[in-house]
Each structure stands twice: as structure tokens, then as C-alpha cells.
């Protein structure tokens, strides 16, 4: 864990080290969708789609080295919580450098979302943001992840997925219906689609 600070957002301005991201990709290429961290343009598009300023409980699936995580923390309120779920022990260790009392770092699988929420006494999230590459997961695993998101989202909650390929829509649409929106961000390498699904409030 990083050094403590009086500010709850003590290291929110730090950027992801590209070298660390590349090393993570080389270690576990099946779990990483790109060798380059997300651009600030993509991060801003995700923030806007997520409506983070009004969220109280946010889950990030596949945060990688934490660049998006730090961006999300800058936009969340002081009483909000952000839980990251990272499958890679290497990336999980890097995320431990984020010293923010609102942030919880968990190593594990997104399939186990229900159990992880209980473990950290979090309750149903308002927003789930996923950067995990659905195109690189076995279809059965991807389906279980999408179902876990739907089952555990709060009513009226949002599922945001930023992806290079369309696999996430093929998996999620039968479970959550058609996305409320899909935007293509070209100012990123590679260009990314940002999908947004809404869980009915009834």
C-alpha cells in the first residue's frame, strides 16, 4: 500500500506507467485487451457514460494497472466506494499502490461478484465498469460474468463495458437486453466501443 496522506485522493493524479502495462500484457496476454493503457479521451467517455458523480458504489472489473481506477476516483464523491476486481496477481499488486480510503482492491474472478460484494460488505453497486476483454474469454465464462453483473446491479444501475470487439454485446444482449447506448472512441489505441446497459428500476 502507498504512503498515507491527509487527502482521501492522495495519489489520484498519478498516471499509469506504460512499461508496467506492457509487462502485464506479456505475462498474461489472454487477460489483457491491449498493450497500451486507455487514453484520457476514452477514460472521459467512460466517466460520462457511467454518471460517476452521482454513484455511491462502483465496481471495476479488470482495472489493469490502475489508470482508469485513478480517473474514476477523481470523479467519485467523498462518500462513494470503488471496488476493483482483478484476476491478474501482477496487476493486483500494482493496484495496491493506490492509497485512497474509498478504494478496495480485490484479486479474483468477476464470475464471483456476488461473493466478493458480500466479502467487502459493499451491497449492490450503482455502476459496474468492465475493461476485461470478453473476446478472449471462453463463452461460458463470459456468460457467467454478464449474468453476475445483472444479478448484482442495483435497480436502475448501469453496466459499462469498453471493448475493442463486439463480443460483449453478443454475450450481454440476451441477458440484459439491447444496450442503451454504444459510442466509438477513435482517440484511443486501439479504438474502443463504450457500451452502456441499464437495469430496469422495477
N, C-alpha and C positions, 0 to 999 in steps of 0.2 A: 504494500500500500504506500502511496506517496506521503510526503510530509503533511502534517495537519496545518490548516490555515483558519483564520477567523472568518473568512468568507466562505459561504457554502458552495461557491462556484470557483474554488481556488485555482483550478487548472483548466478552466473551460476555454481559454484562448489558445491552448497548445494544439498544434496540428499533427496529423498522423505522419509518421516517418515512412516515406515511400519504400525505403530499404527493408523495413520490418514487414511491410505488406508483401513485398516480393518474396522474402524468405518464407513467409507463411504460405504463399501460393506454391512454392517449390516443395515445401514439406508435405502439404496436403492439397494437391491440385483438385481433387474431387469435391472439396468443400468450399472452394473459393471461385467466384464467378468472374473475376478479373484480376489482373496483376497490378492494376493501378487503383489507388483509393478514389472514392467518389469525389467529383468536383463540387465546388461551392454552389454551382448552379443546380446540380442535382439535389444537393442537400436542402437548398431553399425550396425546391419544388416539393420535396418530401414533407418538409415542415408545413408548407401551405396546405397540402392535401390532408395532413394529419390533424390540423387545427390544434396544435400542441399548446398554445397559450391557454386554452380552456380545459386541458386534460389534467386529471389528477393521478391516474395510474396508467403508466405506459410500459409496454413490453417490447423490447427489440430482439428480434431473432437473427442471429448471425451478425453481430456487430463488428466482427473483424478486429482491426487494430484500435478501433475506438474513435475514429474521426467523426463519423456520423453521431456517435454517442455524445461526444462533447458538444456538437452543434445542437442536439436535442436538449441537452441540459441548459444551454444558454436561453432556450425559448420556453422552458417549463417554469411554472410558478414556484415560489419558495416552499409551498406545502405539497408539491407533487412528488411522485416517486417514479423512478425509472429502473426497471429490472431487465438486465441483459441475459440472454441465454445463448451461450457459445459452445459449440461442440468441440472445437479445437483447444486442447490444453495450452498450446503455444499462444494463441490469441487471448485465451482466458488470462494467462499470466500478464500479458501486456495491458489488459483492461484493469488489472489491479493497480495500475499507476494512476487511475482516476480517483482522486480523493474528494468526493462530494457526498455529504450525508444523505442526499436524496437517491444515490445510486447504489444498486445491488448487483453484484457480478456473480453469475451462476454458470458453472460448467455442466453441460448435459445436453439432452436432445429436446427439440421443440415438440416432439411427439408426447413428451411427458409434461406438457404445460400445466395441466390440472394439478398434478402432484407438486410441481415446482411453485405454483402460486400459493398452495397451502403451506409448503415448507417455509416460505418467506412471509407468510401472513399478509398477503397483498390484496386478496379479493379480486373481483372481476375487473380487468383493465378496460379503460375507455378506448384505448388505441393499441393495436398490435402492428408493429412495423417489421417487415421481413426483407432482409437482404440475402437470405440463403438462396442459392441457385436451384430452383425447382427442376431445371433441365438436367441437373446432374444427380438427382435423387431417384432411386427406384420408385416407380409409380405408386406402389403400395405405401411406401414411407411418405411420399408427398401427399397422398390422400389422407393419411392419418394426421399429418401436420395441419392440413387445411380444416379437417373436422375438429381437431383440438382447438384451433383458433375460434371457429364458430361456436363451439360448445362453451367456451370460457369467456368470450367477449361479453361485456355488459350490454344490455339492451340499448340500441341506438349507437353502439360502438362502431369503430372503424377498423378495417383491416387494410393496411397499406403495404403493397409489395412492389419493390423496384427491381426490374429484371431485364436482361438482355433479350431473352427469348420469350415466347408466348405460352410456354408450358404451364405457368402458374394459373393462367386463365382456363386452360383446358381442364385442370385439376379442380380449381376452386369454383368455377361457374356452376357445376352440378350440385355443389354443396351450399353455396351462398347466393346463387343467382348471378345475373349479369352485373358487372362492375358498375358503380355509379359514375365512374369516370376513368379514363385512361389517357395519359399525356406522354408524349415522346420528348425526352430531353436530349437534344443533339449536342449540347455543350458538355459532353462527358465522353470518356474513352473507356469502354465502347458506349455508344448512345444507349440510353436506358428508357424503358417504359415504366411509368409510375401508375400502378393500378390502385383503385380505391373501391372497397366493398363496404356497404353499410349493413349492420344487423338491425332488423326491424325492432322498433321500440315496444312492440306488442307481441 
